[in-house]
Amino acid sequence: MKLFINDLKSEYRETISFENLDNVHETFREFSSMKGPLETKIFAINESISSNQLLNFKNNFYKSYPNYLCIYSNNRDTIIAGKSLKINSILIKEQEAKNKLLSLNSKKQGDIHRQGTVRSGDRISSNGNLFIIGDVNPGAIVSAKKNIYVWGKLLGIAFAGNGGNKNASIAALYLNPLQLRIANVIAIGPKDKPKNYYPEIAVVDKQTITINPYIIETKN
């Protein structure tokens, strides 16, 4: 069984595999900072979900997250259970369900471009590079499996290479974060504000995050 989650606010997408709905709550805690609204799709291929499991899922999880919920399954009992709870439930052939899930996952691979201020409490995560034109305020968290580029002030928390890529980098026009993380290397932001306003880039060098001037090469 798989749960596909799409945070419509940040365009972050994730797929969680689990044995049954009774086990999904523990797995989903790592996404507790999502602000929603969430678009969530349950794919139950050749699996049966009871109405009691679905009701418990709704009562204990979805009351906290405004969202759209849909079930795709080739199991008629699962579809009947969903419809009995007024959940959008679609009976679909096994291969069609697999193709739809594959299509949704393929959309996870692209970069994310965000224009505007990332405010305190916001979380934006990309499965590729993350480009932000605007400021990242204290209390905001931005992360990417590849690189992060902030064309503005980076004052919150930034996590690049969150799939373990130590060659990832974090660049900003004004780099004064609360915390930087690249792969498994973590650094606390400087206490003093930058004296000069010029682009800087953070990279990993010998298991330490170093900050250097970011020189943008141009072709004549």
Summary of the structure (lengths in Angstrom):
residues: 220
radius of gyration: 20.5
end to end distance: 54.0
largest distance: 66.5
contacts: 687
relative contact order: 0.10
helix: 22%
strand: 39%
